[in-house]
């Protein structure tokens, strides 16, 4: 304990380390928070993509039935589906 009373520069060093540690925690909090939000948005976009695929299939089926082609629905190939152009994470 006598080191604190004899050398004020040592106390300043400890204070600087403490401030830098708190600043690091503060920055980490916001980086982590934005990462979690981005992950949630990616998950919601994937769900939206699946819903759009279902709607496209139903729309194709409905258009084929209206044109009299019958009820047979051909599933599009994965590489032909334009929605798959969305870049993945």
mmCIF file as gemmi writes it, N, C-alpha and C atoms, coordinates in Angstrom:
data_model
loop_
_atom_site.group_PDB
_atom_site.id
_atom_site.type_symbol
_atom_site.label_atom_id
_atom_site.label_alt_id
_atom_site.label_comp_id
_atom_site.label_asym_id
_atom_site.label_entity_id
_atom_site.label_seq_id
_atom_site.pdbx_PDB_ins_code
_atom_site.Cartn_x
_atom_site.Cartn_y
_atom_site.Cartn_z
_atom_site.occupancy
_atom_site.B_iso_or_equiv
_atom_site.pdbx_formal_charge
_atom_site.auth_seq_id
_atom_site.auth_asym_id
_atom_site.pdbx_PDB_model_num
ATOM 1 N N . UNK Axp A 1 ? 0.799 -1.193 0 1 0 ? 1 A 1
ATOM 2 C CA . UNK Axp A 1 ? 0 0 0 1 0 ? 1 A 1
ATOM 3 C C . UNK Axp A 1 ? 0.84 1.254 0 1 0 ? 1 A 1
ATOM 4 N N . UNK Axp A 2 ? 2.061 1.141 0.423 1 0 ? 2 A 1
ATOM 5 C CA . UNK Axp A 2 ? 2.919 2.319 0.463 1 0 ? 2 A 1
ATOM 6 C C . UNK Axp A 2 ? 3.317 2.765 -0.94 1 0 ? 2 A 1
ATOM 7 N N . UNK Axp A 3 ? 3.151 1.862 -1.935 1 0 ? 3 A 1
ATOM 8 C CA . UNK Axp A 3 ? 3.476 2.241 -3.309 1 0 ? 3 A 1
ATOM 9 C C . UNK Axp A 3 ? 2.546 3.339 -3.804 1 0 ? 3 A 1
ATOM 10 N N . UNK Axp A 4 ? 1.282 3.29 -3.409 1 0 ? 4 A 1
ATOM 11 C CA . UNK Axp A 4 ? 0.328 4.309 -3.839 1 0 ? 4 A 1
ATOM 12 C C . UNK Axp A 4 ? 0.68 5.676 -3.26 1 0 ? 4 A 1
ATOM 13 N N . UNK Axp A 5 ? 1.077 5.686 -2.02 1 0 ? 5 A 1
ATOM 14 C CA . UNK Axp A 5 ? 1.38 6.974 -1.387 1 0 ? 5 A 1
ATOM 15 C C . UNK Axp A 5 ? 2.707 7.548 -1.854 1 0 ? 5 A 1
ATOM 16 N N . UNK Axp A 6 ? 3.618 6.703 -2.27 1 0 ? 6 A 1
ATOM 17 C CA . UNK Axp A 6 ? 4.938 7.182 -2.676 1 0 ? 6 A 1
ATOM 18 C C . UNK Axp A 6 ? 5.006 7.574 -4.145 1 0 ? 6 A 1
ATOM 19 N N . UNK Axp A 7 ? 4.178 6.931 -5.003 1 0 ? 7 A 1
ATOM 20 C CA . UNK Axp A 7 ? 4.295 7.18 -6.44 1 0 ? 7 A 1
ATOM 21 C C . UNK Axp A 7 ? 2.918 7.471 -7.049 1 0 ? 7 A 1
ATOM 22 N N . UNK Axp A 8 ? 2.575 8.738 -7.259 1 0 ? 8 A 1
ATOM 23 C CA . UNK Axp A 8 ? 1.272 9.055 -7.858 1 0 ? 8 A 1
ATOM 24 C C . UNK Axp A 8 ? 1.17 8.616 -9.32 1 0 ? 8 A 1
ATOM 25 N N . UNK Axp A 9 ? 2.278 8.442 -9.997 1 0 ? 9 A 1
ATOM 26 C CA . UNK Axp A 9 ? 2.247 7.997 -11.395 1 0 ? 9 A 1
ATOM 27 C C . UNK Axp A 9 ? 1.716 6.571 -11.489 1 0 ? 9 A 1
ATOM 28 N N . UNK Axp A 10 ? 1.976 5.754 -10.483 1 0 ? 10 A 1
ATOM 29 C CA . UNK Axp A 10 ? 1.475 4.379 -10.478 1 0 ? 10 A 1
ATOM 30 C C . UNK Axp A 10 ? -0.05 4.369 -10.383 1 0 ? 10 A 1
ATOM 31 N N . UNK Axp A 11 ? -0.588 5.248 -9.55 1 0 ? 11 A 1
ATOM 32 C CA . UNK Axp A 11 ? -2.05 5.361 -9.436 1 0 ? 11 A 1
ATOM 33 C C . UNK Axp A 11 ? -2.657 5.829 -10.752 1 0 ? 11 A 1
ATOM 34 N N . UNK Axp A 12 ? -1.959 6.741 -11.426 1 0 ? 12 A 1
ATOM 35 C CA . UNK Axp A 12 ? -2.427 7.218 -12.724 1 0 ? 12 A 1
ATOM 36 C C . UNK Axp A 12 ? -2.422 6.086 -13.746 1 0 ? 12 A 1
ATOM 37 N N . UNK Axp A 13 ? -1.42 5.224 -13.691 1 0 ? 13 A 1
ATOM 38 C CA . UNK Axp A 13 ? -1.361 4.07 -14.606 1 0 ? 13 A 1
ATOM 39 C C . UNK Axp A 13 ? -2.532 3.122 -14.361 1 0 ? 13 A 1
ATOM 40 N N . UNK Axp A 14 ? -2.829 2.864 -13.088 1 0 ? 14 A 1
ATOM 41 C CA . UNK Axp A 14 ? -3.971 1.996 -12.77 1 0 ? 14 A 1
ATOM 42 C C . UNK Axp A 14 ? -5.287 2.617 -13.234 1 0 ? 14 A 1
ATOM 43 N N . UNK Axp A 15 ? -5.412 3.916 -13.066 1 0 ? 15 A 1
ATOM 44 C CA . UNK Axp A 15 ? -6.625 4.603 -13.515 1 0 ? 15 A 1
ATOM 45 C C . UNK Axp A 15 ? -6.746 4.525 -15.034 1 0 ? 15 A 1
ATOM 46 N N . UNK Axp A 16 ? -5.646 4.699 -15.748 1 0 ? 16 A 1
ATOM 47 C CA . UNK Axp A 16 ? -5.655 4.625 -17.208 1 0 ? 16 A 1
ATOM 48 C C . UNK Axp A 16 ? -6.043 3.227 -17.683 1 0 ? 16 A 1
ATOM 49 N N . UNK Axp A 17 ? -5.503 2.208 -17.043 1 0 ? 17 A 1
ATOM 50 C CA . UNK Axp A 17 ? -5.858 0.825 -17.391 1 0 ? 17 A 1
ATOM 51 C C . UNK Axp A 17 ? -7.344 0.585 -17.14 1 0 ? 17 A 1
ATOM 52 N N . UNK Axp A 18 ? -7.858 1.089 -16.033 1 0 ? 18 A 1
ATOM 53 C CA . UNK Axp A 18 ? -9.277 0.929 -15.721 1 0 ? 18 A 1
ATOM 54 C C . UNK Axp A 18 ? -10.169 1.626 -16.735 1 0 ? 18 A 1
ATOM 55 N N . UNK Axp A 19 ? -9.797 2.832 -17.126 1 0 ? 19 A 1
ATOM 56 C CA . UNK Axp A 19 ? -10.579 3.573 -18.123 1 0 ? 19 A 1
ATOM 57 C C . UNK Axp A 19 ? -10.539 2.857 -19.467 1 0 ? 19 A 1
ATOM 58 N N . UNK Axp A 20 ? -9.371 2.379 -19.864 1 0 ? 20 A 1
ATOM 59 C CA . UNK Axp A 20 ? -9.271 1.65 -21.136 1 0 ? 20 A 1
ATOM 60 C C . UNK Axp A 20 ? -10.078 0.353 -21.105 1 0 ? 20 A 1
ATOM 61 N N . UNK Axp A 21 ? -10.088 -0.313 -19.965 1 0 ? 21 A 1
ATOM 62 C CA . UNK Axp A 21 ? -10.881 -1.535 -19.825 1 0 ? 21 A 1
ATOM 63 C C . UNK Axp A 21 ? -12.378 -1.221 -19.96 1 0 ? 21 A 1
ATOM 64 N N . UNK Axp A 22 ? -12.839 -0.166 -19.308 1 0 ? 22 A 1
ATOM 65 C CA . UNK Axp A 22 ? -14.251 0.219 -19.41 1 0 ? 22 A 1
ATOM 66 C C . UNK Axp A 22 ? -14.598 0.649 -20.834 1 0 ? 22 A 1
ATOM 67 N N . UNK Axp A 23 ? -13.693 1.353 -21.498 1 0 ? 23 A 1
ATOM 68 C CA . UNK Axp A 23 ? -13.92 1.748 -22.887 1 0 ? 23 A 1
ATOM 69 C C . UNK Axp A 23 ? -14.004 0.514 -23.791 1 0 ? 23 A 1
ATOM 70 N N . UNK Axp A 24 ? -13.151 -0.471 -23.54 1 0 ? 24 A 1
ATOM 71 C CA . UNK Axp A 24 ? -13.2 -1.71 -24.312 1 0 ? 24 A 1
ATOM 72 C C . UNK Axp A 24 ? -14.513 -2.455 -24.113 1 0 ? 24 A 1
ATOM 73 N N . UNK Axp A 25 ? -14.985 -2.494 -22.864 1 0 ? 25 A 1
ATOM 74 C CA . UNK Axp A 25 ? -16.284 -3.13 -22.6 1 0 ? 25 A 1
ATOM 75 C C . UNK Axp A 25 ? -17.416 -2.396 -23.302 1 0 ? 25 A 1
ATOM 76 N N . UNK Axp A 26 ? -17.352 -1.08 -23.293 1 0 ? 26 A 1
ATOM 77 C CA . UNK Axp A 26 ? -18.374 -0.264 -23.947 1 0 ? 26 A 1
ATOM 78 C C . UNK Axp A 26 ? -18.405 -0.537 -25.446 1 0 ? 26 A 1
ATOM 79 N N . UNK Axp A 27 ? -17.247 -0.565 -26.078 1 0 ? 27 A 1
ATOM 80 C CA . UNK Axp A 27 ? -17.169 -0.84 -27.521 1 0 ? 27 A 1
ATOM 81 C C . UNK Axp A 27 ? -17.629 -2.262 -27.812 1 0 ? 27 A 1
ATOM 82 N N . UNK Axp A 28 ? -17.204 -3.229 -26.99 1 0 ? 28 A 1
ATOM 83 C CA . UNK Axp A 28 ? -17.606 -4.617 -27.193 1 0 ? 28 A 1
ATOM 84 C C . UNK Axp A 28 ? -19.129 -4.767 -27.111 1 0 ? 28 A 1
ATOM 85 N N . UNK Axp A 29 ? -19.754 -4.04 -26.184 1 0 ? 29 A 1
ATOM 86 C CA . UNK Axp A 29 ? -21.203 -4.116 -26.033 1 0 ? 29 A 1
ATOM 87 C C . UNK Axp A 29 ? -21.905 -3.73 -27.326 1 0 ? 29 A 1
ATOM 88 N N . UNK Axp A 30 ? -21.508 -2.619 -27.928 1 0 ? 30 A 1
ATOM 89 C CA . UNK Axp A 30 ? -22.187 -2.167 -29.141 1 0 ? 30 A 1
ATOM 90 C C . UNK Axp A 30 ? -21.857 -3.034 -30.347 1 0 ? 30 A 1
ATOM 91 N N . UNK Axp A 31 ? -20.652 -3.548 -30.436 1 0 ? 31 A 1
ATOM 92 C CA . UNK Axp A 31 ? -20.309 -4.455 -31.54 1 0 ? 31 A 1
ATOM 93 C C . UNK Axp A 31 ? -21.104 -5.755 -31.41 1 0 ? 31 A 1
ATOM 94 N N . UNK Axp A 32 ? -21.182 -6.286 -30.202 1 0 ? 32 A 1
ATOM 95 C CA . UNK Axp A 32 ? -21.934 -7.516 -29.966 1 0 ? 32 A 1
ATOM 96 C C . UNK Axp A 32 ? -23.418 -7.3 -30.242 1 0 ? 32 A 1
ATOM 97 N N . UNK Axp A 33 ? -23.939 -6.174 -29.822 1 0 ? 33 A 1
ATOM 98 C CA . UNK Axp A 33 ? -25.357 -5.858 -30.034 1 0 ? 33 A 1
ATOM 99 C C . UNK Axp A 33 ? -25.676 -5.772 -31.52 1 0 ? 33 A 1
ATOM 100 N N . UNK Axp A 34 ? -24.815 -5.123 -32.297 1 0 ? 34 A 1
ATOM 101 C CA . UNK Axp A 34 ? -25.065 -5.024 -33.736 1 0 ? 34 A 1
ATOM 102 C C . UNK Axp A 34 ? -24.94 -6.389 -34.405 1 0 ? 34 A 1
ATOM 103 N N . UNK Axp A 35 ? -24.06 -7.24 -33.912 1 0 ? 35 A 1
ATOM 104 C CA . UNK Axp A 35 ? -23.914 -8.578 -34.469 1 0 ? 35 A 1
ATOM 105 C C . UNK Axp A 35 ? -25.17 -9.41 -34.227 1 0 ? 35 A 1
ATOM 106 N N . UNK Axp A 36 ? -25.737 -9.296 -33.037 1 0 ? 36 A 1
ATOM 107 C CA . UNK Axp A 36 ? -26.956 -10.039 -32.719 1 0 ? 36 A 1
ATOM 108 C C . UNK Axp A 36 ? -28.11 -9.538 -33.577 1 0 ? 36 A 1
ATOM 109 N N . UNK Axp A 37 ? -28.198 -8.239 -33.753 1 0 ? 37 A 1
ATOM 110 C CA . UNK Axp A 37 ? -29.268 -7.693 -34.599 1 0 ? 37 A 1
ATOM 111 C C . UNK Axp A 37 ? -29.117 -8.152 -36.045 1 0 ? 37 A 1
ATOM 112 N N . UNK Axp A 38 ? -27.893 -8.186 -36.535 1 0 ? 38 A 1
ATOM 113 C CA . UNK Axp A 38 ? -27.66 -8.634 -37.905 1 0 ? 38 A 1
ATOM 114 C C . UNK Axp A 38 ? -28.048 -10.1 -38.055 1 0 ? 38 A 1
ATOM 115 N N . UNK Axp A 39 ? -27.744 -10.921 -37.064 1 0 ? 39 A 1
ATOM 116 C CA . UNK Axp A 39 ? -28.123 -12.335 -37.117 1 0 ? 39 A 1
ATOM 117 C C . UNK Axp A 39 ? -29.641 -12.496 -37.125 1 0 ? 39 A 1
ATOM 118 N N . UNK Axp A 40 ? -30.334 -11.693 -36.337 1 0 ? 40 A 1
ATOM 119 C CA . UNK Axp A 40 ? -31.798 -11.753 -36.316 1 0 ? 40 A 1
ATOM 120 C C . UNK Axp A 40 ? -32.372 -11.334 -37.658 1 0 ? 40 A 1
ATOM 121 N N . UNK Axp A 41 ? -31.789 -10.302 -38.264 1 0 ? 41 A 1
ATOM 122 C CA . UNK Axp A 41 ? -32.275 -9.845 -39.561 1 0 ? 41 A 1
ATOM 123 C C . UNK Axp A 41 ? -32.035 -10.9 -40.634 1 0 ? 41 A 1
ATOM 124 N N . UNK Axp A 42 ? -30.901 -11.576 -40.586 1 0 ? 42 A 1
ATOM 125 C CA . UNK Axp A 42 ? -30.623 -12.638 -41.553 1 0 ? 42 A 1
ATOM 126 C C . UNK Axp A 42 ? -31.634 -13.765 -41.399 1 0 ? 42 A 1
ATOM 127 N N . UNK Axp A 43 ? -31.942 -14.123 -40.16 1 0 ? 43 A 1
ATOM 128 C CA . UNK Axp A 43 ? -32.928 -15.174 -39.907 1 0 ? 43 A 1
ATOM 129 C C . UNK Axp A 43 ? -34.3 -14.764 -40.446 1 0 ? 43 A 1
ATOM 130 N N . UNK Axp A 44 ? -34.705 -13.529 -40.223 1 0 ? 44 A 1
ATOM 131 C CA . UNK Axp A 44 ? -35.989 -13.056 -40.732 1 0 ? 44 A 1
ATOM 132 C C . UNK Axp A 44 ? -36 -13.012 -42.258 1 0 ? 44 A 1
ATOM 133 N N . UNK Axp A 45 ? -34.889 -12.64 -42.865 1 0 ? 45 A 1
ATOM 134 C CA . UNK Axp A 45 ? -34.827 -12.624 -44.324 1 0 ? 45 A 1
ATOM 135 C C . UNK Axp A 45 ? -34.907 -14.031 -44.904 1 0 ? 45 A 1
ATOM 136 N N . UNK Axp A 46 ? -34.31 -14.999 -44.226 1 0 ? 46 A 1
ATOM 137 C CA . UNK Axp A 46 ? -34.413 -16.384 -44.692 1 0 ? 46 A 1
ATOM 138 C C . UNK Axp A 46 ? -35.851 -16.878 -44.605 1 0 ? 46 A 1
ATOM 139 N N . UNK Axp A 47 ? -36.554 -16.512 -43.53 1 0 ? 47 A 1
ATOM 140 C CA . UNK Axp A 47 ? -37.964 -16.892 -43.408 1 0 ? 47 A 1
ATOM 141 C C . UNK Axp A 47 ? -38.791 -16.227 -44.501 1 0 ? 47 A 1
ATOM 142 N N . UNK Axp A 48 ? -38.5 -14.972 -44.785 1 0 ? 48 A 1
ATOM 143 C CA . UNK Axp A 48 ? -39.21 -14.248 -45.836 1 0 ? 48 A 1
ATOM 144 C C . UNK Axp A 48 ? -38.96 -14.9 -47.193 1 0 ? 48 A 1
ATOM 145 N N . UNK Axp A 49 ? -37.741 -15.349 -47.424 1 0 ? 49 A 1
ATOM 146 C CA . UNK Axp A 49 ? -37.402 -16.025 -48.673 1 0 ? 49 A 1
ATOM 147 C C . UNK Axp A 49 ? -38.218 -17.302 -48.84 1 0 ? 49 A 1
ATOM 148 N N . UNK Axp A 50 ? -38.338 -18.089 -47.771 1 0 ? 50 A 1
ATOM 149 C CA . UNK Axp A 50 ? -39.138 -19.318 -47.844 1 0 ? 50 A 1
ATOM 150 C C . UNK Axp A 50 ? -40.605 -19.006 -48.124 1 0 ? 50 A 1
ATOM 151 N N . UNK Axp A 51 ? -41.133 -17.968 -47.491 1 0 ? 51 A 1
ATOM 152 C CA . UNK Axp A 51 ? -42.529 -17.581 -47.739 1 0 ? 51 A 1
ATOM 153 C C . UNK Axp A 51 ? -42.722 -17.128 -49.184 1 0 ? 51 A 1
ATOM 154 N N . UNK Axp A 52 ? -41.763 -16.395 -49.723 1 0 ? 52 A 1
ATOM 155 C CA . UNK Axp A 52 ? -41.866 -15.958 -51.105 1 0 ? 52 A 1
ATOM 156 C C . UNK Axp A 52 ? -41.825 -17.145 -52.072 1 0 ? 52 A 1
ATOM 157 N N . UNK Axp A 53 ? -41.004 -18.134 -51.75 1 0 ? 53 A 1
ATOM 158 C CA . UNK Axp A 53 ? -40.962 -19.335 -52.595 1 0 ? 53 A 1
ATOM 159 C C . UNK Axp A 53 ? -42.311 -20.046 -52.594 1 0 ? 53 A 1
ATOM 160 N N . UNK Axp A 54 ? -42.924 -20.164 -51.398 1 0 ? 54 A 1
ATOM 161 C CA . UNK Axp A 54 ? -44.238 -20.798 -51.309 1 0 ? 54 A 1
ATOM 162 C C . UNK Axp A 54 ? -45.267 -20.015 -52.121 1 0 ? 54 A 1
ATOM 163 N N . UNK Axp A 55 ? -45.233 -18.696 -52.013 1 0 ? 55 A 1
ATOM 164 C CA . UNK Axp A 55 ? -46.183 -17.87 -52.751 1 0 ? 55 A 1
ATOM 165 C C . UNK Axp A 55 ? -45.955 -17.988 -54.253 1 0 ? 55 A 1
ATOM 166 N N . UNK Axp A 56 ? -44.702 -18.057 -54.675 1 0 ? 56 A 1
ATOM 167 C CA . UNK Axp A 56 ? -44.407 -18.211 -56.104 1 0 ? 56 A 1
ATOM 168 C C . UNK Axp A 56 ? -44.931 -19.543 -56.635 1 0 ? 56 A 1
ATOM 169 N N . UNK Axp A 57 ? -44.758 -20.605 -55.831 1 0 ? 57 A 1
ATOM 170 C CA . UNK Axp A 57 ? -45.273 -21.913 -56.254 1 0 ? 57 A 1
ATOM 171 C C . UNK Axp A 57 ? -46.798 -21.88 -56.387 1 0 ? 57 A 1
ATOM 172 N N . UNK Axp A 58 ? -47.464 -21.294 -55.403 1 0 ? 58 A 1
ATOM 173 C CA . UNK Axp A 58 ? -48.922 -21.202 -55.463 1 0 ? 58 A 1
ATOM 174 C C . UNK Axp A 58 ? -49.377 -20.342 -56.64 1 0 ? 58 A 1
ATOM 175 N N . UNK Axp A 59 ? -48.676 -19.263 -56.906 1 0 ? 59 A 1
ATOM 176 C CA . UNK Axp A 59 ? -49.034 -18.391 -58.024 1 0 ? 59 A 1
ATOM 177 C C . UNK Axp A 59 ? -48.842 -19.116 -59.355 1 0 ? 59 A 1
ATOM 178 N N . UNK Axp A 60 ? -47.742 -19.847 -59.485 1 0 ? 60 A 1
ATOM 179 C CA . UNK Axp A 60 ? -47.53 -20.614 -60.726 1 0 ? 60 A 1
ATOM 180 C C . UNK Axp A 60 ? -48.631 -21.664 -60.917 1 0 ? 60 A 1
ATOM 181 N N . UNK Axp A 61 ? -48.998 -22.322 -59.828 1 0 ? 61 A 1
ATOM 182 C CA . UNK Axp A 61 ? -50.049 -23.324 -59.895 1 0 ? 61 A 1
ATOM 183 C C . UNK Axp A 61 ? -51.374 -22.677 -60.291 1 0 ? 61 A 1
ATOM 184 N N . UNK Axp A 62 ? -51.662 -21.535 -59.719 1 0 ? 62 A 1
ATOM 185 C CA . UNK Axp A 62 ? -52.916 -20.846 -60.014 1 0 ? 62 A 1
ATOM 186 C C . UNK Axp A 62 ? -52.949 -20.384 -61.469 1 0 ? 62 A 1
ATOM 187 N N . UNK Axp A 63 ? -51.818 -19.856 -61.97 1 0 ? 63 A 1
ATOM 188 C CA . UNK Axp A 63 ? -51.756 -19.4 -63.36 1 0 ? 63 A 1
ATOM 189 C C . UNK Axp A 63 ? -51.893 -20.586 -64.304 1 0 ? 63 A 1
ATOM 190 N N . UNK Axp A 64 ? -51.257 -21.704 -64.001 1 0 ? 64 A 1
ATOM 191 C CA . UNK Axp A 64 ? -51.377 -22.891 -64.848 1 0 ? 64 A 1
ATOM 192 C C . UNK Axp A 64 ? -52.812 -23.395 -64.889 1 0 ? 64 A 1
ATOM 193 N N . UNK Axp A 65 ? -53.501 -23.368 -63.758 1 0 ? 65 A 1
ATOM 194 C CA . UNK Axp A 65 ? -54.898 -23.804 -63.716 1 0 ? 65 A 1
ATOM 195 C C . UNK Axp A 65 ? -55.786 -22.851 -64.511 1 0 ? 65 A 1
ATOM 196 N N . UNK Axp A 66 ? -55.509 -21.566 -64.447 1 0 ? 66 A 1
ATOM 197 C CA . UNK Axp A 66 ? -56.304 -20.589 -65.206 1 0 ? 66 A 1
ATOM 198 C C . UNK Axp A 66 ? -56.076 -20.716 -66.698 1 0 ? 66 A 1
ATOM 199 N N . UNK Axp A 67 ? -54.867 -21.104 -67.094 1 0 ? 67 A 1
ATOM 200 C CA . UNK Axp A 67 ? -54.566 -21.26 -68.511 1 0 ? 67 A 1
ATOM 201 C C . UNK Axp A 67 ? -54.986 -22.622 -69.029 1 0 ? 67 A 1
ATOM 202 N N . UNK Axp A 68 ? -55.439 -23.499 -68.139 1 0 ? 68 A 1
ATOM 203 C CA . UNK Axp A 68 ? -55.925 -24.8 -68.551 1 0 ? 68 A 1
ATOM 204 C C . UNK Axp A 68 ? -54.838 -25.83 -68.76 1 0 ? 68 A 1
ATOM 205 N N . UNK Axp A 69 ? -53.707 -25.627 -68.199 1 0 ? 69 A 1
ATOM 206 C CA . UNK Axp A 69 ? -52.621 -26.59 -68.36 1 0 ? 69 A 1
ATOM 207 C C . UNK Axp A 69 ? -52.758 -27.769 -67.424 1 0 ? 69 A 1
ATOM 208 N N . UNK Axp A 70 ? -53.665 -27.707 -66.506 1 0 ? 70 A 1
ATOM 209 C CA . UNK Axp A 70 ? -53.831 -28.813 -65.567 1 0 ? 70 A 1
ATOM 210 C C . UNK Axp A 70 ? -53.249 -28.447 -64.219 1 0 ? 70 A 1
ATOM 211 N N . UNK Axp A 71 ? -53.279 -29.442 -63.36 1 0 ? 71 A 1
ATOM 212 C CA . UNK Axp A 71 ? -52.824 -29.179 -61.992 1 0 ? 71 A 1
ATOM 213 C C . UNK Axp A 71 ? -51.403 -29.658 -61.727 1 0 ? 71 A 1
ATOM 214 N N . UNK Axp A 72 ? -50.711 -30.081 -62.767 1 0 ? 72 A 1
ATOM 215 C CA . UNK Axp A 72 ? -49.349 -30.541 -62.546 1 0 ? 72 A 1
ATOM 216 C C . UNK Axp A 72 ? -48.422 -29.322 -62.421 1 0 ? 72 A 1
ATOM 217 N N . UNK Axp A 73 ? -47.678 -29.321 -61.349 1 0 ? 73 A 1
ATOM 218 C CA . UNK Axp A 73 ? -46.788 -28.194 -61.072 1 0 ? 73 A 1
ATOM 219 C C . UNK Axp A 73 ? -45.36 -28.706 -61.08 1 0 ? 73 A 1
ATOM 220 N N . UNK Axp A 74 ? -44.574 -28.15 -61.951 1 0 ? 74 A 1
ATOM 221 C CA . UNK Axp A 74 ? -43.163 -28.532 -62.019 1 0 ? 74 A 1
ATOM 222 C C . UNK Axp A 74 ? -42.378 -27.626 -61.085 1 0 ? 74 A 1
ATOM 223 N N . UNK Axp A 75 ? -41.619 -28.244 -60.219 1 0 ? 75 A 1
ATOM 224 C CA . UNK Axp A 75 ? -40.797 -27.464 -59.3 1 0 ? 75 A 1
ATOM 225 C C . UNK Axp A 75 ? -39.603 -26.899 -60.077 1 0 ? 75 A 1
ATOM 226 N N . UNK Axp A 76 ? -39.338 -25.619 -59.943 1 0 ? 76 A 1
ATOM 227 C CA . UNK Axp A 76 ? -38.188 -25.052 -60.667 1 0 ? 76 A 1
ATOM 228 C C . UNK Axp A 76 ? -36.883 -25.536 -60.048 1 0 ? 76 A 1
ATOM 229 N N . UNK Axp A 77 ? -35.898 -25.646 -60.908 1 0 ? 77 A 1
ATOM 230 C CA . UNK Axp A 77 ? -34.574 -26.051 -60.422 1 0 ? 77 A 1
ATOM 231 C C . UNK Axp A 77 ? -34.02 -24.958 -59.532 1 0 ? 77 A 1
ATOM 232 N N . UNK Axp A 78 ? -33.222 -25.343 -58.577 1 0 ? 78 A 1
ATOM 233 C CA . UNK Axp A 78 ? -32.69 -24.385 -57.598 1 0 ? 78 A 1
ATOM 234 C C . UNK Axp A 78 ? -31.855 -23.296 -58.272 1 0 ? 78 A 1
ATOM 235 N N . UNK Axp A 79 ? -31.084 -23.67 -59.294 1 0 ? 79 A 1
ATOM 236 C CA . UNK Axp A 79 ? -30.249 -22.674 -59.943 1 0 ? 79 A 1
ATOM 237 C C . UNK Axp A 79 ? -31.054 -21.754 -60.857 1 0 ? 79 A 1
ATOM 238 N N . UNK Axp A 80 ? -32.266 -22.141 -61.24 1 0 ? 80 A 1
ATOM 239 C CA . UNK Axp A 80 ? -33.095 -21.302 -62.09 1 0 ? 80 A 1
ATOM 240 C C . UNK Axp A 80 ? -33.934 -20.322 -61.287 1 0 ? 80 A 1
ATOM 241 N N . UNK Axp A 81 ? -34.031 -20.518 -60.002 1 0 ? 81 A 1
ATOM 242 C CA . UNK Axp A 81 ? -34.854 -19.662 -59.165 1 0 ? 81 A 1
ATOM 243 C C . UNK Axp A 81 ? -34.132 -18.34 -58.932 1 0 ? 81 A 1
ATOM 244 N N . UNK Axp A 82 ? -34.713 -17.267 -59.423 1 0 ? 82 A 1
ATOM 245 C CA . UNK Axp A 82 ? -34.042 -15.968 -59.357 1 0 ? 82 A 1
ATOM 246 C C . UNK Axp A 82 ? -33.913 -15.466 -57.929 1 0 ? 82 A 1
ATOM 247 N N . UNK Axp A 83 ? -34.748 -15.929 -57.036 1 0 ? 83 A 1
ATOM 248 C CA . UNK Axp A 83 ? -34.688 -15.474 -55.649 1 0 ? 83 A 1
ATOM 249 C C . UNK Axp A 83 ? -33.405 -15.95 -54.984 1 0 ? 83 A 1
ATOM 250 N N . UNK Axp A 84 ? -32.828 -17.019 -55.455 1 0 ? 84 A 1
ATOM 251 C CA . UNK Axp A 84 ? -31.596 -17.546 -54.837 1 0 ? 84 A 1
ATOM 252 C C . UNK Axp A 84 ? -30.388 -16.661 -55.129 1 0 ? 84 A 1
ATOM 253 N N . UNK Axp A 85 ? -30.58 -15.574 -55.872 1 0 ? 85 A 1
ATOM 254 C CA . UNK Axp A 85 ? -29.473 -14.675 -56.14 1 0 ? 85 A 1
ATOM 255 C C . UNK Axp A 85 ? -29.108 -13.84 -54.932 1 0 ? 85 A 1
ATOM 256 N N . UNK Axp A 86 ? -29.903 -13.914 -53.862 1 0 ? 86 A 1
ATOM 257 C CA . UNK Axp A 86 ? -29.599 -13.18 -52.647 1 0 ? 86 A 1
ATOM 258 C C . UNK Axp A 86 ? -28.331 -13.777 -52.047 1 0 ? 86 A 1
ATOM 259 N N . UNK Axp A 87 ? -27.324 -12.961 -51.79 1 0 ? 87 A 1
ATOM 260 C CA . UNK Axp A 87 ? -26.071 -13.516 -51.255 1 0 ? 87 A 1
ATOM 261 C C . UNK Axp A 87 ? -26.266 -14.072 -49.864 1 0 ? 87 A 1
ATOM 262 N N . UNK Axp A 88 ? -25.601 -15.168 -49.607 1 0 ? 88 A 1
ATOM 263 C CA . UNK Axp A 88 ? -25.691 -15.81 -48.294 1 0 ? 88 A 1
ATOM 264 C C . UNK Axp A 88 ? -24.628 -15.242 -47.392 1 0 ? 88 A 1
ATOM 265 N N . UNK Axp A 89 ? -24.821 -15.451 -46.119 1 0 ? 89 A 1
ATOM 266 C CA . UNK Axp A 89 ? -23.895 -14.923 -45.124 1 0 ? 89 A 1
ATOM 267 C C . UNK Axp A 89 ? -22.569 -15.627 -45.173 1 0 ? 89 A 1
